[in-house]
């Protein structure tokens, strides 16, 4: 019986982790934060460590709160997915409806023209030349009016559709931008960084200038969450992000939130020494930043790893070298930059 219970608990923890790992980016919470939260829930179920948002460990598992968070997130996913489907359905219907109106109008006008020309054909067989001339002028005039009306209607419909497409394009661009922006920091998110990293490697092979990658990690961040709570942790992450933006402000600099308390920066046209110097400037700026949260003044430090791109190197290898440099900075005492 005990073996069966252990299997159930292991399976539940696995399901929780898988759900977090494959979560969607939502308006109020990005996928990386969801993954971190549900990883913590899985650990809570397995070992009894503190549940997300709680400080106490041990004791009974808080399955009720787990179910409530799971349900709340699932409902939010369903709502946003449904809204996206509704928007797409409206766009498709707009085109179908417009096309249907155009076809219907054309058919009615074509039927009228067919009746007019049929009448002219009949009269041609019996009418006098003067009557034929009059009927021909009437038929030509009617055809001209129909064609003019059709052109005017089509021009208006094209203008309307162009306006709707322009508005739709703006909405899609906003949606695309929102899908690549981290909701908490307003930096680029992991998805945007992965794409930019691949593009940078592709372009680096064609350029002479140096490209560098920095990974910046907040030191002892778990202690911030455990001591002052997750809202304080969010405030610290936002402050660190803003400090990085002030340091990496050149046009080509790319700053993103990699996930949790990690930020990543791509810079170009720099030597390795210059990239390390920039990392050190960011480290100093962050150490000097004071974060006010509920009348508490918080200060944190960061460690950073720097790697300059080497010709022929893949994006994955470049990233792993920067991560190894970060690991050395952490092991070297934190609050430092390693390259």
FISELUM-670453 format. One record per residue (C-alpha): x, y, z; residue in one letter. Coordinates in Angstrom, 1 decimal, m for minus. Layout:
N
<r><east>X</east><north>Y</north><up>Z</up><type>a</type></r>
...
# end
This chain:
339
<r><east>0.0</east><north>0.0</north><up>0.0</up><type>x</type></r>
<r><east>2.8</east><north>2.4</north><up>0.9</up><type>x</type></r>
<r><east>4.5</east><north>1.7</north><up>m2.4</up><type>x</type></r>
<r><east>1.3</east><north>2.6</north><up>m4.2</up><type>x</type></r>
<r><east>1.0</east><north>5.9</north><up>m2.3</up><type>x</type></r>
<r><east>4.6</east><north>6.8</north><up>m3.2</up><type>x</type></r>
<r><east>3.9</east><north>6.1</north><up>m6.9</up><type>x</type></r>
<r><east>0.8</east><north>8.3</north><up>m6.8</up><type>x</type></r>
<r><east>2.8</east><north>11.1</north><up>m5.2</up><type>x</type></r>
<r><east>5.7</east><north>10.7</north><up>m7.7</up><type>x</type></r>
<r><east>3.2</east><north>10.8</north><up>m10.5</up><type>x</type></r>
<r><east>1.4</east><north>13.8</north><up>m9.2</up><type>x</type></r>
<r><east>4.7</east><north>15.7</north><up>m8.8</up><type>x</type></r>
<r><east>5.6</east><north>14.7</north><up>m12.4</up><type>x</type></r>
<r><east>2.3</east><north>16.0</north><up>m13.7</up><type>x</type></r>
<r><east>2.8</east><north>19.3</north><up>m11.9</up><type>x</type></r>
<r><east>6.3</east><north>19.8</north><up>m13.3</up><type>x</type></r>
<r><east>5.2</east><north>18.9</north><up>m16.8</up><type>x</type></r>
<r><east>2.3</east><north>21.4</north><up>m16.6</up><type>x</type></r>
<r><east>4.7</east><north>24.1</north><up>m15.5</up><type>x</type></r>
<r><east>7.3</east><north>23.2</north><up>m18.2</up><type>x</type></r>
<r><east>4.7</east><north>23.5</north><up>m21.0</up><type>x</type></r>
<r><east>2.8</east><north>26.5</north><up>m19.7</up><type>x</type></r>
<r><east>1.8</east><north>29.4</north><up>m21.9</up><type>x</type></r>
<r><east>2.9</east><north>33.0</north><up>m21.6</up><type>x</type></r>
<r><east>m0.2</east><north>34.8</north><up>m20.2</up><type>x</type></r>
<r><east>m1.0</east><north>38.5</north><up>m19.9</up><type>x</type></r>
<r><east>m0.4</east><north>38.5</north><up>m16.1</up><type>x</type></r>
<r><east>2.3</east><north>35.8</north><up>m15.9</up><type>x</type></r>
<r><east>5.0</east><north>34.6</north><up>m18.2</up><type>x</type></r>
<r><east>5.6</east><north>30.9</north><up>m18.8</up><type>x</type></r>
<r><east>9.0</east><north>30.9</north><up>m17.0</up><type>x</type></r>
<r><east>7.4</east><north>32.2</north><up>m13.7</up><type>x</type></r>
<r><east>4.7</east><north>29.6</north><up>m14.0</up><type>x</type></r>
<r><east>7.3</east><north>26.9</north><up>m14.5</up><type>x</type></r>
<r><east>9.2</east><north>28.1</north><up>m11.4</up><type>x</type></r>
<r><east>6.0</east><north>28.1</north><up>m9.3</up><type>x</type></r>
<r><east>4.9</east><north>24.6</north><up>m10.3</up><type>x</type></r>
<r><east>8.4</east><north>23.3</north><up>m9.8</up><type>x</type></r>
<r><east>8.1</east><north>24.6</north><up>m6.2</up><type>x</type></r>
<r><east>4.8</east><north>22.9</north><up>m5.9</up><type>x</type></r>
<r><east>6.2</east><north>19.6</north><up>m7.1</up><type>x</type></r>
<r><east>8.9</east><north>19.9</north><up>m4.4</up><type>x</type></r>
<r><east>6.3</east><north>20.7</north><up>m1.8</up><type>x</type></r>
<r><east>4.4</east><north>17.6</north><up>m2.7</up><type>x</type></r>
<r><east>7.5</east><north>15.4</north><up>m2.8</up><type>x</type></r>
<r><east>9.4</east><north>16.6</north><up>0.2</up><type>x</type></r>
<r><east>7.2</east><north>19.0</north><up>2.2</up><type>x</type></r>
<r><east>9.3</east><north>22.1</north><up>1.6</up><type>x</type></r>
<r><east>7.4</east><north>25.4</north><up>1.8</up><type>x</type></r>
<r><east>4.7</east><north>25.8</north><up>m0.8</up><type>x</type></r>
<r><east>5.0</east><north>28.9</north><up>m3.1</up><type>x</type></r>
<r><east>4.3</east><north>32.1</north><up>m1.2</up><type>x</type></r>
<r><east>4.6</east><north>30.3</north><up>2.2</up><type>x</type></r>
<r><east>7.5</east><north>30.3</north><up>4.7</up><type>x</type></r>
<r><east>6.8</east><north>27.3</north><up>6.8</up><type>x</type></r>
<r><east>8.1</east><north>23.9</north><up>5.9</up><type>x</type></r>
<r><east>7.0</east><north>20.4</north><up>6.9</up><type>x</type></r>
<r><east>3.6</east><north>19.3</north><up>8.1</up><type>x</type></r>
<r><east>0.6</east><north>18.5</north><up>5.9</up><type>x</type></r>
<r><east>0.8</east><north>19.1</north><up>2.2</up><type>x</type></r>
<r><east>m1.4</east><north>22.0</north><up>1.1</up><type>x</type></r>
<r><east>m3.2</east><north>20.2</north><up>m1.7</up><type>x</type></r>
<r><east>m6.2</east><north>22.6</north><up>m1.5</up><type>x</type></r>
<r><east>m4.0</east><north>25.6</north><up>m2.4</up><type>x</type></r>
<r><east>m2.3</east><north>23.7</north><up>m5.1</up><type>x</type></r>
<r><east>m5.6</east><north>22.8</north><up>m6.7</up><type>x</type></r>
<r><east>m6.8</east><north>26.4</north><up>m6.4</up><type>x</type></r>
<r><east>m3.7</east><north>27.8</north><up>m8.2</up><type>x</type></r>
<r><east>m3.9</east><north>25.1</north><up>m10.8</up><type>x</type></r>
<r><east>m7.6</east><north>25.9</north><up>m11.5</up><type>x</type></r>
<r><east>m7.0</east><north>29.7</north><up>m11.5</up><type>x</type></r>
<r><east>m4.2</east><north>29.4</north><up>m14.0</up><type>x</type></r>
<r><east>m6.1</east><north>26.9</north><up>m16.2</up><type>x</type></r>
<r><east>m9.1</east><north>29.2</north><up>m16.3</up><type>x</type></r>
<r><east>m6.9</east><north>32.1</north><up>m17.3</up><type>x</type></r>
<r><east>m5.3</east><north>30.1</north><up>m20.1</up><type>x</type></r>
<r><east>m8.8</east><north>29.1</north><up>m21.3</up><type>x</type></r>
<r><east>m10.0</east><north>32.7</north><up>m21.3</up><type>x</type></r>
<r><east>m7.0</east><north>34.0</north><up>m23.2</up><type>x</type></r>
<r><east>m7.1</east><north>31.2</north><up>m25.7</up><type>x</type></r>
<r><east>m10.8</east><north>31.7</north><up>m26.3</up><type>x</type></r>
<r><east>m10.3</east><north>35.4</north><up>m26.8</up><type>x</type></r>
<r><east>m7.7</east><north>34.7</north><up>m29.4</up><type>x</type></r>
<r><east>m10.0</east><north>32.3</north><up>m31.2</up><type>x</type></r>
<r><east>m12.8</east><north>34.8</north><up>m31.1</up><type>x</type></r>
<r><east>m10.6</east><north>37.5</north><up>m32.6</up><type>x</type></r>
<r><east>m9.4</east><north>35.2</north><up>m35.4</up><type>x</type></r>
<r><east>m13.0</east><north>34.1</north><up>m36.1</up><type>x</type></r>
<r><east>m14.1</east><north>37.8</north><up>m36.4</up><type>x</type></r>
<r><east>m11.3</east><north>38.5</north><up>m38.9</up><type>x</type></r>
<r><east>m12.2</east><north>35.5</north><up>m41.0</up><type>x</type></r>
<r><east>m15.9</east><north>36.4</north><up>m40.9</up><type>x</type></r>
<r><east>m15.1</east><north>40.0</north><up>m42.0</up><type>x</type></r>
<r><east>m13.5</east><north>38.7</north><up>m45.2</up><type>x</type></r>
<r><east>m16.2</east><north>36.1</north><up>m45.9</up><type>x</type></r>
<r><east>m19.0</east><north>38.6</north><up>m45.3</up><type>x</type></r>
<r><east>m17.4</east><north>41.2</north><up>m47.5</up><type>x</type></r>
<r><east>m16.8</east><north>38.7</north><up>m50.3</up><type>x</type></r>
<r><east>m20.3</east><north>37.4</north><up>m50.1</up><type>x</type></r>
<r><east>m21.8</east><north>40.9</north><up>m50.4</up><type>x</type></r>
<r><east>m19.7</east><north>41.6</north><up>m53.4</up><type>x</type></r>
<r><east>m20.6</east><north>38.4</north><up>m55.2</up><type>x</type></r>
<r><east>m24.4</east><north>38.9</north><up>m54.4</up><type>x</type></r>
<r><east>m24.3</east><north>42.4</north><up>m55.7</up><type>x</type></r>
<r><east>m22.5</east><north>41.3</north><up>m58.9</up><type>x</type></r>
<r><east>m25.0</east><north>38.6</north><up>m59.5</up><type>x</type></r>
<r><east>m28.0</east><north>41.0</north><up>m59.2</up><type>x</type></r>
<r><east>m26.4</east><north>43.5</north><up>m61.6</up><type>x</type></r>
<r><east>m25.4</east><north>40.8</north><up>m64.0</up><type>x</type></r>
<r><east>m29.0</east><north>39.4</north><up>m64.0</up><type>x</type></r>
<r><east>m30.3</east><north>42.9</north><up>m64.8</up><type>x</type></r>
<r><east>m27.8</east><north>43.4</north><up>m67.6</up><type>x</type></r>
<r><east>m28.7</east><north>40.0</north><up>m69.0</up><type>x</type></r>
<r><east>m32.4</east><north>40.9</north><up>m69.1</up><type>x</type></r>
<r><east>m31.6</east><north>44.3</north><up>m70.8</up><type>x</type></r>
<r><east>m29.4</east><north>42.7</north><up>m73.5</up><type>x</type></r>
<r><east>m31.9</east><north>39.9</north><up>m74.0</up><type>x</type></r>
<r><east>m34.5</east><north>42.6</north><up>m74.7</up><type>x</type></r>
<r><east>m32.3</east><north>44.4</north><up>m77.1</up><type>x</type></r>
<r><east>m31.6</east><north>41.1</north><up>m78.9</up><type>x</type></r>
<r><east>m35.3</east><north>40.5</north><up>m79.3</up><type>x</type></r>
<r><east>m36.1</east><north>44.0</north><up>m80.5</up><type>x</type></r>
<r><east>m33.2</east><north>43.9</north><up>m83.1</up><type>x</type></r>
<r><east>m35.1</east><north>41.2</north><up>m85.0</up><type>x</type></r>
<r><east>m38.3</east><north>43.3</north><up>m85.5</up><type>x</type></r>
<r><east>m37.7</east><north>47.0</north><up>m84.7</up><type>x</type></r>
<r><east>m37.1</east><north>49.9</north><up>m87.1</up><type>x</type></r>
<r><east>m33.6</east><north>51.4</north><up>m87.3</up><type>x</type></r>
<r><east>m34.5</east><north>54.4</north><up>m85.2</up><type>x</type></r>
<r><east>m35.8</east><north>52.2</north><up>m82.4</up><type>x</type></r>
<r><east>m32.8</east><north>50.0</north><up>m82.6</up><type>x</type></r>
<r><east>m30.5</east><north>53.1</north><up>m82.2</up><type>x</type></r>
<r><east>m32.5</east><north>54.3</north><up>m79.2</up><type>x</type></r>
<r><east>m32.5</east><north>50.9</north><up>m77.5</up><type>x</type></r>
<r><east>m28.8</east><north>50.5</north><up>m78.1</up><type>x</type></r>
<r><east>m28.1</east><north>53.8</north><up>m76.5</up><type>x</type></r>
<r><east>m30.2</east><north>52.8</north><up>m73.5</up><type>x</type></r>
<r><east>m28.4</east><north>49.5</north><up>m73.2</up><type>x</type></r>
<r><east>m25.0</east><north>51.1</north><up>m73.4</up><type>x</type></r>
<r><east>m26.0</east><north>53.7</north><up>m70.8</up><type>x</type></r>
<r><east>m27.3</east><north>51.0</north><up>m68.4</up><type>x</type></r>
<r><east>m24.1</east><north>48.9</north><up>m68.8</up><type>x</type></r>
<r><east>m22.0</east><north>52.0</north><up>m68.1</up><type>x</type></r>
<r><east>m24.0</east><north>52.8</north><up>m65.0</up><type>x</type></r>
<r><east>m23.7</east><north>49.3</north><up>m63.7</up><type>x</type></r>
<r><east>m19.9</east><north>49.2</north><up>m64.3</up><type>x</type></r>
<r><east>m19.4</east><north>52.6</north><up>m62.7</up><type>x</type></r>
<r><east>m21.5</east><north>51.6</north><up>m59.7</up><type>x</type></r>
<r><east>m19.5</east><north>48.3</north><up>m59.4</up><type>x</type></r>
<r><east>m16.1</east><north>50.2</north><up>m59.7</up><type>x</type></r>
<r><east>m17.2</east><north>52.7</north><up>m57.0</up><type>x</type></r>
<r><east>m18.4</east><north>49.9</north><up>m54.7</up><type>x</type></r>
<r><east>m15.3</east><north>47.9</north><up>m55.2</up><type>x</type></r>
<r><east>m13.1</east><north>50.9</north><up>m54.6</up><type>x</type></r>
<r><east>m14.9</east><north>51.6</north><up>m51.4</up><type>x</type></r>
<r><east>m14.7</east><north>47.9</north><up>m50.3</up><type>x</type></r>
<r><east>m10.9</east><north>47.9</north><up>m51.1</up><type>x</type></r>
<r><east>m10.5</east><north>51.1</north><up>m49.0</up><type>x</type></r>
<r><east>m12.5</east><north>49.6</north><up>m46.2</up><type>x</type></r>
<r><east>m10.6</east><north>46.3</north><up>m46.3</up><type>x</type></r>
<r><east>m7.3</east><north>48.2</north><up>m46.5</up><type>x</type></r>
<r><east>m8.3</east><north>50.1</north><up>m43.4</up><type>x</type></r>
<r><east>m9.3</east><north>47.0</north><up>m41.5</up><type>x</type></r>
<r><east>m6.1</east><north>45.2</north><up>m42.6</up><type>x</type></r>
<r><east>m4.0</east><north>48.1</north><up>m41.4</up><type>x</type></r>
<r><east>m5.8</east><north>48.0</north><up>m38.1</up><type>x</type></r>
<r><east>m5.4</east><north>44.3</north><up>m37.9</up><type>x</type></r>
<r><east>m1.8</east><north>44.5</north><up>m38.8</up><type>x</type></r>
<r><east>m1.2</east><north>47.0</north><up>m36.0</up><type>x</type></r>
<r><east>m3.1</east><north>44.6</north><up>m33.6</up><type>x</type></r>
<r><east>m1.0</east><north>41.7</north><up>m34.8</up><type>x</type></r>
<r><east>2.2</east><north>43.7</north><up>m34.4</up><type>x</type></r>
<r><east>1.2</east><north>44.6</north><up>m30.8</up><type>x</type></r>
<r><east>0.3</east><north>41.0</north><up>m30.1</up><type>x</type></r>
<r><east>3.6</east><north>39.8</north><up>m31.5</up><type>x</type></r>
<r><east>5.5</east><north>42.4</north><up>m29.5</up><type>x</type></r>
<r><east>3.5</east><north>41.5</north><up>m26.4</up><type>x</type></r>
<r><east>4.3</east><north>37.8</north><up>m27.0</up><type>x</type></r>
<r><east>8.0</east><north>38.7</north><up>m26.8</up><type>x</type></r>
<r><east>7.9</east><north>41.1</north><up>m23.9</up><type>x</type></r>
<r><east>8.3</east><north>40.0</north><up>m20.3</up><type>x</type></r>
<r><east>5.2</east><north>41.2</north><up>m18.3</up><type>x</type></r>
<r><east>7.1</east><north>42.0</north><up>m15.1</up><type>x</type></r>
<r><east>10.2</east><north>43.8</north><up>m16.4</up><type>x</type></r>
<r><east>9.1</east><north>45.0</north><up>m19.8</up><type>x</type></r>
<r><east>12.3</east><north>43.5</north><up>m21.2</up><type>x</type></r>
<r><east>12.3</east><north>41.0</north><up>m24.0</up><type>x</type></r>
<r><east>11.5</east><north>37.5</north><up>m22.8</up><type>x</type></r>
<r><east>13.2</east><north>34.1</north><up>m23.3</up><type>x</type></r>
<r><east>11.4</east><north>33.5</north><up>m26.6</up><type>x</type></r>
<r><east>12.7</east><north>36.8</north><up>m28.0</up><type>x</type></r>
<r><east>16.2</east><north>36.2</north><up>m26.7</up><type>x</type></r>
<r><east>16.4</east><north>32.7</north><up>m28.3</up><type>x</type></r>
<r><east>15.5</east><north>34.2</north><up>m31.6</up><type>x</type></r>
<r><east>17.9</east><north>37.1</north><up>m31.3</up><type>x</type></r>
<r><east>20.7</east><north>34.8</north><up>m30.2</up><type>x</type></r>
<r><east>20.3</east><north>32.7</north><up>m33.3</up><type>x</type></r>
<r><east>20.1</east><north>35.8</north><up>m35.5</up><type>x</type></r>
<r><east>23.2</east><north>37.3</north><up>m33.9</up><type>x</type></r>
<r><east>25.2</east><north>34.1</north><up>m34.6</up><type>x</type></r>
<r><east>24.1</east><north>34.1</north><up>m38.2</up><type>x</type></r>
<r><east>25.1</east><north>37.7</north><up>m38.6</up><type>x</type></r>
<r><east>28.3</east><north>37.4</north><up>m36.7</up><type>x</type></r>
<r><east>29.7</east><north>35.0</north><up>m39.3</up><type>x</type></r>
<r><east>29.4</east><north>37.9</north><up>m41.9</up><type>x</type></r>
<r><east>30.7</east><north>40.7</north><up>m39.7</up><type>x</type></r>
<r><east>34.1</east><north>41.8</north><up>m38.4</up><type>x</type></r>
<r><east>33.0</east><north>43.3</north><up>m35.1</up><type>x</type></r>
<r><east>33.0</east><north>41.5</north><up>m31.8</up><type>x</type></r>
<r><east>29.8</east><north>40.1</north><up>m30.2</up><type>x</type></r>
<r><east>29.5</east><north>39.3</north><up>m26.5</up><type>x</type></r>
<r><east>26.9</east><north>37.6</north><up>m24.4</up><type>x</type></r>
<r><east>26.4</east><north>38.4</north><up>m20.7</up><type>x</type></r>
<r><east>24.3</east><north>36.4</north><up>m18.2</up><type>x</type></r>
<r><east>23.5</east><north>38.4</north><up>m15.1</up><type>x</type></r>
<r><east>22.1</east><north>36.6</north><up>m12.0</up><type>x</type></r>
<r><east>20.8</east><north>38.1</north><up>m8.8</up><type>x</type></r>
<r><east>22.8</east><north>36.8</north><up>m5.8</up><type>x</type></r>
<r><east>21.0</east><north>35.0</north><up>m3.1</up><type>x</type></r>
<r><east>17.6</east><north>35.8</north><up>m4.6</up><type>x</type></r>
<r><east>15.8</east><north>33.0</north><up>m2.9</up><type>x</type></r>
<r><east>16.6</east><north>34.7</north><up>0.4</up><type>x</type></r>
<r><east>14.8</east><north>37.8</north><up>m0.8</up><type>x</type></r>
<r><east>11.6</east><north>35.8</north><up>m1.6</up><type>x</type></r>
<r><east>11.8</east><north>33.8</north><up>1.7</up><type>x</type></r>
<r><east>12.4</east><north>36.9</north><up>3.8</up><type>x</type></r>
<r><east>10.1</east><north>39.5</north><up>2.3</up><type>x</type></r>
<r><east>7.9</east><north>37.5</north><up>0.0</up><type>x</type></r>
<r><east>7.5</east><north>37.2</north><up>m3.8</up><type>x</type></r>
<r><east>6.2</east><north>40.8</north><up>m4.3</up><type>x</type></r>
<r><east>9.5</east><north>42.0</north><up>m2.9</up><type>x</type></r>
<r><east>11.3</east><north>39.6</north><up>m5.2</up><type>x</type></r>
<r><east>9.4</east><north>41.0</north><up>m8.2</up><type>x</type></r>
<r><east>10.3</east><north>44.6</north><up>m7.1</up><type>x</type></r>
<r><east>14.0</east><north>43.6</north><up>m7.0</up><type>x</type></r>
<r><east>13.9</east><north>42.0</north><up>m10.4</up><type>x</type></r>
<r><east>12.2</east><north>45.1</north><up>m11.9</up><type>x</type></r>
<r><east>14.9</east><north>47.4</north><up>m10.3</up><type>x</type></r>
<r><east>17.7</east><north>45.2</north><up>m11.6</up><type>x</type></r>
<r><east>16.2</east><north>45.2</north><up>m15.1</up><type>x</type></r>
<r><east>15.9</east><north>49.0</north><up>m15.1</up><type>x</type></r>
<r><east>19.5</east><north>49.4</north><up>m14.0</up><type>x</type></r>
<r><east>20.7</east><north>47.1</north><up>m16.8</up><type>x</type></r>
<r><east>18.7</east><north>49.1</north><up>m19.4</up><type>x</type></r>
<r><east>20.5</east><north>52.3</north><up>m18.2</up><type>x</type></r>
<r><east>23.9</east><north>50.6</north><up>m18.7</up><type>x</type></r>
<r><east>23.2</east><north>48.8</north><up>m22.0</up><type>x</type></r>
<r><east>21.6</east><north>51.6</north><up>m23.9</up><type>x</type></r>
<r><east>23.3</east><north>51.5</north><up>m27.2</up><type>x</type></r>
<r><east>21.0</east><north>51.0</north><up>m30.2</up><type>x</type></r>
<r><east>22.3</east><north>47.4</north><up>m30.9</up><type>x</type></r>
<r><east>22.2</east><north>46.3</north><up>m27.2</up><type>x</type></r>
<r><east>19.6</east><north>43.6</north><up>m26.5</up><type>x</type></r>
<r><east>18.5</east><north>43.0</north><up>m22.9</up><type>x</type></r>
<r><east>16.1</east><north>40.2</north><up>m22.0</up><type>x</type></r>
<r><east>14.8</east><north>38.3</north><up>m18.9</up><type>x</type></r>
<r><east>16.0</east><north>34.8</north><up>m19.4</up><type>x</type></r>
<r><east>13.8</east><north>33.5</north><up>m16.6</up><type>x</type></r>
<r><east>13.4</east><north>33.8</north><up>m12.8</up><type>x</type></r>
<r><east>16.2</east><north>36.1</north><up>m11.5</up><type>x</type></r>
<r><east>18.4</east><north>35.8</north><up>m14.6</up><type>x</type></r>
<r><east>18.9</east><north>38.5</north><up>m17.3</up><type>x</type></r>
<r><east>20.8</east><north>38.1</north><up>m20.5</up><type>x</type></r>
<r><east>22.4</east><north>40.8</north><up>m22.7</up><type>x</type></r>
<r><east>23.7</east><north>40.7</north><up>m26.2</up><type>x</type></r>
<r><east>26.2</east><north>43.5</north><up>m27.3</up><type>x</type></r>
<r><east>28.1</east><north>43.9</north><up>m30.5</up><type>x</type></r>
<r><east>31.1</east><north>45.8</north><up>m31.8</up><type>x</type></r>
<r><east>33.0</east><north>45.3</north><up>m28.5</up><type>x</type></r>
<r><east>36.2</east><north>43.6</north><up>m27.4</up><type>x</type></r>
<r><east>36.1</east><north>41.0</north><up>m24.7</up><type>x</type></r>
<r><east>37.6</east><north>43.5</north><up>m22.3</up><type>x</type></r>
<r><east>35.0</east><north>46.1</north><up>m23.1</up><type>x</type></r>
<r><east>32.2</east><north>43.5</north><up>m22.6</up><type>x</type></r>
<r><east>33.6</east><north>42.7</north><up>m19.2</up><type>x</type></r>
<r><east>33.9</east><north>46.4</north><up>m18.3</up><type>x</type></r>
<r><east>30.2</east><north>46.8</north><up>m19.3</up><type>x</type></r>
<r><east>29.3</east><north>43.9</north><up>m17.1</up><type>x</type></r>
<r><east>31.1</east><north>45.5</north><up>m14.2</up><type>x</type></r>
<r><east>29.4</east><north>48.8</north><up>m14.8</up><type>x</type></r>
<r><east>26.0</east><north>47.0</north><up>m14.6</up><type>x</type></r>
<r><east>27.2</east><north>45.2</north><up>m11.4</up><type>x</type></r>
<r><east>28.1</east><north>48.5</north><up>m9.8</up><type>x</type></r>
<r><east>24.9</east><north>50.2</north><up>m10.8</up><type>x</type></r>
<r><east>22.8</east><north>47.3</north><up>m9.4</up><type>x</type></r>
<r><east>24.7</east><north>47.3</north><up>m6.1</up><type>x</type></r>
<r><east>24.0</east><north>51.0</north><up>m5.7</up><type>x</type></r>
<r><east>20.3</east><north>50.6</north><up>m6.4</up><type>x</type></r>
<r><east>18.0</east><north>50.8</north><up>m3.5</up><type>x</type></r>
<r><east>14.6</east><north>49.1</north><up>m3.9</up><type>x</type></r>
<r><east>11.8</east><north>50.5</north><up>m1.7</up><type>x</type></r>
<r><east>9.2</east><north>47.9</north><up>m0.9</up><type>x</type></r>
<r><east>6.5</east><north>48.4</north><up>1.8</up><type>x</type></r>
<r><east>8.8</east><north>50.8</north><up>3.7</up><type>x</type></r>
<r><east>11.7</east><north>48.3</north><up>3.5</up><type>x</type></r>
<r><east>14.8</east><north>49.4</north><up>1.6</up><type>x</type></r>
<r><east>16.4</east><north>46.4</north><up>m0.2</up><type>x</type></r>
<r><east>19.8</east><north>46.1</north><up>m1.8</up><type>x</type></r>
<r><east>21.1</east><north>43.2</north><up>m3.9</up><type>x</type></r>
<r><east>24.2</east><north>42.3</north><up>m5.8</up><type>x</type></r>
<r><east>24.6</east><north>40.3</north><up>m9.0</up><type>x</type></r>
<r><east>27.1</east><north>38.0</north><up>m10.5</up><type>x</type></r>
<r><east>27.8</east><north>37.9</north><up>m14.3</up><type>x</type></r>
<r><east>29.4</east><north>35.7</north><up>m16.8</up><type>x</type></r>
<r><east>30.7</east><north>37.1</north><up>m20.1</up><type>x</type></r>
<r><east>31.6</east><north>35.2</north><up>m23.3</up><type>x</type></r>
<r><east>32.6</east><north>36.7</north><up>m26.6</up><type>x</type></r>
<r><east>31.5</east><north>34.8</north><up>m29.7</up><type>x</type></r>
<r><east>34.2</east><north>32.7</north><up>m31.4</up><type>x</type></r>
<r><east>34.0</east><north>32.2</north><up>m35.1</up><type>x</type></r>
<r><east>32.2</east><north>29.0</north><up>m36.1</up><type>x</type></r>
<r><east>30.6</east><north>28.6</north><up>m32.6</up><type>x</type></r>
<r><east>27.0</east><north>27.6</north><up>m32.3</up><type>x</type></r>
<r><east>24.5</east><north>29.6</north><up>m30.2</up><type>x</type></r>
<r><east>24.2</east><north>26.7</north><up>m27.7</up><type>x</type></r>
<r><east>27.9</east><north>26.5</north><up>m27.1</up><type>x</type></r>
<r><east>28.2</east><north>30.3</north><up>m26.8</up><type>x</type></r>
<r><east>25.5</east><north>30.3</north><up>m24.2</up><type>x</type></r>
<r><east>27.0</east><north>27.4</north><up>m22.3</up><type>x</type></r>
<r><east>30.4</east><north>29.2</north><up>m22.1</up><type>x</type></r>
<r><east>28.7</east><north>32.4</north><up>m20.7</up><type>x</type></r>
<r><east>26.8</east><north>30.2</north><up>m18.2</up><type>x</type></r>
<r><east>30.1</east><north>28.5</north><up>m17.1</up><type>x</type></r>
<r><east>31.6</east><north>32.0</north><up>m16.6</up><type>x</type></r>
<r><east>28.6</east><north>32.9</north><up>m14.4</up><type>x</type></r>
<r><east>29.1</east><north>29.7</north><up>m12.4</up><type>x</type></r>
<r><east>32.7</east><north>30.7</north><up>m11.8</up><type>x</type></r>
<r><east>31.5</east><north>34.2</north><up>m10.6</up><type>x</type></r>
<r><east>29.1</east><north>32.6</north><up>m8.2</up><type>x</type></r>
<r><east>31.7</east><north>30.2</north><up>m6.8</up><type>x</type></r>
<r><east>34.3</east><north>33.0</north><up>m6.6</up><type>x</type></r>
<r><east>32.3</east><north>34.8</north><up>m4.0</up><type>x</type></r>
<r><east>29.4</east><north>36.5</north><up>m5.9</up><type>x</type></r>
<r><east>29.1</east><north>40.2</north><up>m6.7</up><type>x</type></r>
<r><east>31.7</east><north>39.8</north><up>m9.5</up><type>x</type></r>
<r><east>32.1</east><north>39.4</north><up>m13.3</up><type>x</type></r>
<r><east>33.9</east><north>36.5</north><up>m14.9</up><type>x</type></r>
<r><east>34.8</east><north>36.2</north><up>m18.5</up><type>x</type></r>
# end
